[in-house]
């Protein structure tokens, strides 16, 4: 059995029940805090304690170049991937600001770019390949690269001590790869799943849709499994996120999924290892319209809907204070007995 097929433990049902009981005892009408109550119960199960807390958050931004980016599917040239890695290393990106605010364990994992990326203590330059192949004309990854990327994600998680994991991504062209994954996984066509990504014009959008349909037709006989989809249509960073998600579940670390691309990785990760599903939470609904299709397939209700489409893990980190508020309310509010308030029976 490959490591990524090994089962994830189930969240603690006992501690979920204890947290649910505590919610009935707090000085508020039951259900009056809505999703915040559900979040507290979820974390109780994940942490195996009736009073969970959230202070240790890990953020890993997985970066890679995509061969499809050379076909004009993005508003930005492929060189921006390595330029953004430098920006992450220098602390100038949105995810840097949000991670710093939460004192998160932050690093970038360069899975493979067309050109050499910056050397920095904040960047793991794995460079497993010089980007992926053009998925519209060849399999994006070799079987060996898929295994190596999954293992890279696993290794990143094995090095962490955290209570929540956020995977970000960076790679010009990766909305095209993600849309192709959605289409293959959900049995759809390019037009059903393809958005404007970085803000492309109508001509580029039409080209993007056509290239996705070309890829789906080219690889049709290889798209009957998650690993086949990942090999033919994925990217180095998407495969690494799959591996990281699965390893989080195996290590009983909850995952806060970011947006459109991270959800594509989650779709495949759950397909590879269905026992991962209880360890996932969706942070937000992306303005990429097809993201809703992925969320439905994952059976996840996002916490936020703010029109975000940046990626990097930014939507997930915007949502983390909400999680912390839920847990603080759960643990710090007085019970009816402590406050000497009569319960309405």
N, C-alpha and C positions, 0 to 999 in steps of 0.2 A: 504494500500500500504506500503510495506517495504521501509525503508529510501533509500535503494540503487536503487530502481526503480524510484525515484523522478527525474524529468528531470533536466539536466544541462542547464544553460542559454546559448544562442548563443553568440559567440564573436560579438563585435560591427561592423556591416557592415559599418556604417558611418565612423568610425575611420580607418577602413581598406581602404576605398576610399580616405580619407584625406592623409593617408600614401602613397598610390599609386600615388596620385597627386604630393606629395612632391618628390617622386622618379623621376618624369619627370622634376622637376625643378632643381635638383642638377647638379653640374658641372661635368658631365660624360655622355657618351652615355647611353641611357636608356637600361637597361638589362646588362650593362657591368660588374656589380658586381654579376651577376648570383643569386645563392641561397641566398646570403647575403641580397639582396633586398626583396626576399620573406620572409625571417626571420623577417625583420623589419616590413613588412606589417602584418604578423601573430601576432607579439607582440603588434602592434597598436590595432588590434582587441581584443586581450586578455586583455590588460590593459585599453581599452577604452580611448586612448589618441593618438594624431597624432605623439607624440614624446616619445615613450616608452624608458625605461631604465631598466637595470638589475643589481641590487646590492644585493638583498636579496634572497639567495638561501638556501633551506632546503634540507638536506640529511638525510634519515632514512634508516639504514641497518636493515632489518628484518631477524632474524636468527631462525632456527629451525632444529631439527633432523628428519630423515626419517627412518621408519622401513625398507625400501628397502635397506638402506645402509649396513645392516647386511648380505646382500646376495652377497657381493663381486662385486658391480657395480662401485666402485670408486678406484682410486689409493691410497686413504687415508682412515684411519679408522674413524669411527664415532666420536671418541674423539676429532678430529680436530675441530669440530664445536665449542665446548666450549673453546678450546684453542684459536681459532681465535676471539671469542668474547672478551677474555682477551687481545688479541693483539689490537683489535679495541679500547678497553678501555684505553690502554696504548699509543695509538697514533702511533702504529708501522706498520699499514697496508697501502697499496697503497691508499685506499680511504681516509685515514686520511691525507696523504700528499696532495692529490688533494683538499680535502675539506678545509684544512687550507690555501692553496694558494688562495682560493676564499673567505675566511672568512665565510664559510657556517655554518649554524646552523646544527650541526652534532650530531647524537645520534644513538645508537643501540637499537633495540627492540627485546628482546629474547622472542619469541613466545612459545617456549617449546623445551627443550633439554633433552637428556637422563640423564645427570648429572647436578648438580647445576652449574650455571654460576657465573662469578665474580660479586661481588657487586661493583658498580661504579656509580658516578653521570652521566656518559655518557651512562649507560645501564639501560633500562627499563626492569626489569625481570618480565614479565607477567606470564610466565610458565603455559600456559593454559592446557598443557598436556605434558607428557614425550615423546615428539616427535609424529610423525604420525605412523599409523599402516603400515605394509608391504602391499603395494598396489597390489602386485601380488597374495595375498591370502585373502585379506579382504578390505573393504572400508578404504581408508587412514584416513578419518575423519568422525566423526558423524555429523548429521545435526546440532546439537547444537554447535559443535566446529566450523563448517563453519560460522554460524551466529556470534559467539563470535570473530572469527578472522576478519571477515569483519568489525565488530564494532570496533575492536582494530585499524584497519587501519584508519577508520573514526575518531576515537578519536585523533590519532596522528596528522592528518591534521587539526582538529579543534583547536589544540593548537599552530598552526603556524601563523606567519606573514611573508609571503614570496611572491616573484614574480615568482618563479620557484621551482618545486618539483622534486627531484630525489629519487627513491627508489632503494636501493641496497639489495642484498640478500646474505645469507651465510647458507649453510646447506649441509653437505656431503650427496650425493645421490640425490640432487635436480635436476641435469640434467636428471636423469631418470624420475622423476616425471614430469618435464617440457616436455620431449620428449613424454611421454604418453599423456599429455594434447594436444600437437600438433597433435598427431595421431588421438585422439578421435575427436578433433574439426574439423580437416581437412579431416577426413575420410580416413586415411592412415594406414599403418602398421609400426611395429617397425623399420624395416630396412630402411624405408623412412625418418625417423626423428631422428635416434639415432647416436650420434657422440661419440667421445672418452672422452668428458668431461675433467676430470683432467689429462688425458693422459694414459688411460688404454690400456692394450695389447689386442691382437686379441682374446684370450680366454675370457677375461672379457667383451669385446665388444659383442661377440656372446651371452654370458650369459645375458647381459643387454638387448639385442634385444629380446631374448626369454622371459625374464621376463615381458617386456612391452607387448608383444603379449599375454602372459598368462593373464595379467591384463585386456587387452582390451576384451579378450574372457570372462573372469570371470564376468566383469561388463557390458557386452554388452547391457543389457536391461535398464541400468541406465544412459547411456551416451548421452541421447537425449536432454539435457539442460546443460547450463553452470554450474549451481549449482550442477547438478548431476555429471558432470565431475570433478568439484572441490572437491566434497565429496569423490568420489571413487579414484581419481588419484592425487589429489593435495597434498600440504603440508601446514602446519600452516603459514609459511612465505609467500607462494604464495597467499593464501587466504587473508592474511592481506594486501598485496600489491594491490590486487583487490579492497578491500575496500578503501584503501588510494587513488587509482587512481579515483575511482568514486566520492569520497568526494572532491577531487581537482576540478573536473569538476563542481560539484555543487557549489563550492565556487569561481569559476572563476579563478582558479590557473592552469596555464599550466604545463604539465607533460613532462619531458624529459626522455624517456624510455631508459634503459640501454641495455642489451643484450638478450641472448637466454631465460633465465629464466624470466626476467622482462617482456619480450614480451609475454610469455605464460600467465602471469597474465593479461596483457593488452588485449589479445585475449578474455579471459573470461569476463573481466570487460566490454568491448564493447558489448559483447553478452548480458550481464545482463542489461546494460544501454546504448543503442546505441547513446544517446545524448552526451555521453562522447567523441566520436570520434574527434570532432574539437579541443579538448583541448590537443591532443597528438602530440608529435614530437619524431622521432626516432633519437637517437644520433649516432649510429654506426652499422655496419654490423659485427656480430660475426663470428669468424672462424668456429663455429658450422654450418655445411652446411644447416641444416634445418631452421636456423634463417631466411634465405631469404624467405622461405615459409610463415612464420609468418608475416614478413614485407609486403609481397604482400597481405595477407589476411587483414591486417590493412590498406592497401593502403598508406603506409608510405615509403618515400625515405630517407634512413639514411644520416646523414651529413658526416660521416667518414667511412673509410674501412681500418683499420690498423692491421687486424689480431688479434684483442683482444679477449680473452675468460676468463678473470679473474672474471668477475662479480663484486659484492660489490657496484655497481654503478660507477665503475671506468671509463668505457667508456663514460658515460654521463658527468662526471665531466671533462674529457679531452676535451669534446666538448663545455663546457660552455664559455671559452674565445672566441670561434668563434661566439657565440651568442652575447656576449658583443661587439665584434668588429662590427658586423652587425648593432647594435643599435647606437653605437658611430658614425659610418659613416653616418647613416641616420639622426642623430640629429645635428652633428657638421660640416658636409660639407657645404660649401657655395652654395647658389643657383646661377643660372646664373645672376639673377638681382643683387644680393649682390656683386658678383664678376665683374659686368659690362662686362660679356662675352656674345657675341651674340650666340643665339641658332640657330642651323641648322634646318631650317624649310623646 
